[in-house]
């Protein structure tokens, strides 16, 4: 297929990109690696009047430490760059990043582009939900911070406004008394998750007592990635991964499609939560 006609601009700075988006925000789309928007345009499922290409803005790339010790990931950082950055010690990221897409996707696809696209079966949203990340966005009106728990609004829908550009993602750096893991079952042809679970467990006060901090996030299960709060409560009450797994899909409408019906997908989600918890616990001990 051939995309519909569109205008194209490649700004030389973030400020220029923001000005262009403020002018054309109602009809323009921001493009970075192009791994999400271009296939949709080829199928004419998306027909933006203008593309604003920020893919070469070096100021939006890389990993740095903030003054409060958190990690800040530039929106244009690719999967491959994040995977090989020495600051990334989180088990769940090391589990997930090498298996996302294929070599081309990992070298071209960007972290910011992935979550801005908000595919309900994408891996990154669940990982960032478990990490309790913040999303930093900027427009001509200034900068604002969106908690990741408020960022995803529905399938391919986020809290980003039409005139805003996602510039950075921030989350806690790894701790030795915490463990994390990601487990998923993928649709073989597409590589997208039928059900994936990202888990972090830890002891907020350190030491060797019971785990009192747990975050469980799922992707591919419902129409948007979500924190499985019922599963988290069950684990904190019993410290048993199987008890948490039994509540993996509480309160959500489980998706059903040609790849997996709702009953199968819910069963797979429970298995992935249990496996991810077991792996995270082992890493925290």
N, C-alpha and C positions, 0 to 999 in steps of 0.2 A: 504494500500500500504506500501511497505518497501522501505526506501531510498536507493539510490545507495551507494556503499562503499565510505567511506571518512576517512581521518586521523583526529585526535582530539588532541588539546593541551589546557591546562588550565594554563596560565601564572599566576605567583604569584604577579606581579606588572605591572603597566602601561608601564614602560620602557621595560620589557620583552615582553609584548604584541606588542609593537611597533616594536621591533627587529624581532619578528616572522612574523609580517605582512610585514615588509620590505623585508624579505626573500621569502615569499610565497604570496605576495600581488596580484599577477596576478591570482591565483587560489584559494585563501583562502577567507573565509567569517568570519566576526566577529559575534559572538552570545552573547546575553545578557540574556534577559528573555526567548527567544525562541518562543514567541507568533506569530511571523511573518514568520521566516525562516523555522521552523520545519514543519508546514503544507505544505509549498511548496516543501520541500524535500520529504515528504511522497508521494506526488503526482508526484514526479520527474520533477516538473516544474523548480526546482533549483537543481543542482548537483555539489556543491562545492567539490573540491578535499580535502579541509581541513577546519575544524572549529576551530577558535580561541575563546575560551570561556572566556570572561572577566566578567562574571556575579558575581564573588565573590570579585571583586576589590573594597574594601571599599573606596578607595580614589576617586572613581568616583560617590559616592552616597551622597545625602543630599542637603540641601539648605543653602546658606550663603549670606551675604551681602558684596558687593565689597566696595572698598574705596570710590567710587563715589556714593554710595547709591543704586546701582542697585541690583537686585537679581540674583544670579548665581545658576543654577540648575544642579547638577551633572547628567551626561548622564545616569547613572544607577538608578536614582531615579524612583521609581515606581509611577504609577498613584495614588495609595492609599496613599503613603507617601507624595506626593505633595498635595493631597486633604486635608490632616490633618495637614500640616505644618502651624504653626501660622503666618508665614510671608505672606502667600497667602491670600490676601484680595480682589483680583480682582474678580469682579462679574462674568465675563465670564468664569473664571476657576472654580469657585464654581458652576456655572450652568452646565458645561460640564463634569467635572471629575467624579461625582458620577454615571453618566449614560454610561460611556465608557465601551463597552464590557460587561463582567460579572465579578463576584467576582474573578474568577481565573485570568482573564486577568488583572484586576486592581491590583492584588497582585503580578503578575509576569511580566507583560508588563512594559517596561521602556520608559521614555520620549525620551531619545536619540535614542533608537531602533525604536520608532514609526516614528520619522521624517527621520531617515536614510532609513527606508523602503519606505517611500514616497508613501503610498497608496493614490490615488487621492480622496478617500472618507473618509479618516481618519480625526478625529476631531482636533488633536493637531496641524497640519500644519496651519489651519485657525486661531486657537487661537494665535499662535506665530507670524503669519503675522500681526494680529491686534495689538499685543504687540510690534511690530517692533523689534523683538529679534535679537540678534547676536548669531551665532553658532561658538563655539571654537573647532577647530580640531587640532590634533597633529600627526606628523610623525617623522621619524628619521631626517628629514631636519629641524624640528622646528615646531613652532606653528603659526597658522594663524586664522584670524577672517573672517567669511563669513556672510554678512548681510542676514537675512532670506529671503529678497526679491530676492536674487540671488541664493538661495540654491536649490530650486526645479526646475528641468530642464524638467521634463516630468513625465509620469506615472512610478513610481518605479525608478526614475532616479534623482540623486542629483549632487551637485557640489563636493561631496566627491571624493577624488582620491583613487586609489586602495591601497595606502600605508598609508592612514590616518585613524585615529580613532576619532570619535566624543567624546569629553570629557566634554563639558559644554555648557549650553545655558544661555544667560544673557538677562534680560529685565528690564524695569523700575518697581519700586515698586509702589504700589497703592497711589493715591492722593485723598483727600476728595473732591476736586472740579472736579473730573473726575468720569464718570460712564461707566460701561461696561456690556455686556450681550452676551449670546450665545443662539441661537434658532435653532433647526433643526428638520427635519422629517427623521426618520430612516427606513431602510428596516427591517421589523420585524424579519426575520430569522437571518440575519447576524449582525444587530445592526449598520451597516455602514450608513452614511448619504446619503439620496437621494439629500438633499440640506441642508446645514448648514451655518449660518451666525454668525460671530464673530464681535462685534462692540465695539469701544471705542469712547466716546465723552468727550470733556472737554474744559475748557477755559485756554489757556496757560498762561494768565496773572492773573488768579484767578478772584475773584469778581463774579458778577452776570450778566455780559453782554452776548452777543450772543456767542454761541459755535464757536470757531475758529480752533478747532483741532478735526478731525474725522478720524477714520480708520475703514474700512469695508472690511472684508475678507470672502471669500466663499470657501466651500469644497463640494465635491460630485457633482458639477455642470459641470465642465469641466474636461479635462484630467490631470489637475494639479490644486492644490489650488491657489487662486489668490486674489490680492487686487482689489477691485471694485472701481477704481479711478473715473470713470464717476459718480457712485453713490455718492462718497464722495464730488465731486464738486457740484452735484445737491443739496445735503443737505446743504453745506456751503452757497449756493446761496439763499436758501429759508427757511432753518431750518425746513422743512417739511419731516417727514419720508416717506410719500407716494411718494414724488418727487424723493427721493433717490432710493426707491424700484423700480421705473419704469426704472432705469438704471442699475439694478443689474447684468445683463448679457451682457451689451454693450461690444463689442470688443472680445468676446470669442465664441468659438464653443461649444454650449451646448451639453452635452453627451446624447445619446439615447440608451437604452438597454431594456432588458426584464422587468426591474422593473419600468421604467418610460421613456416615449418618451421625445424628446427635448422640445416640447411645454409645457407639464405638468411640467417638471423639471424647466423650466424657470419661470413658474407661481409660483411654490412652492418657488423658490429662492427669488422672489420678496416679497412674504408673510413673509418669515423668516427675510429678511433685515428689513422690516417695524417693525415686532414684536421686533427684537433685538434692533433697534434704540429706540423704544418707552420705552423699559425696561431700556436701558442705560441712556436715558434722565431722567427718573424718579429717578434713583439712583444718578444722578449728581446734582439734584436740592436740 
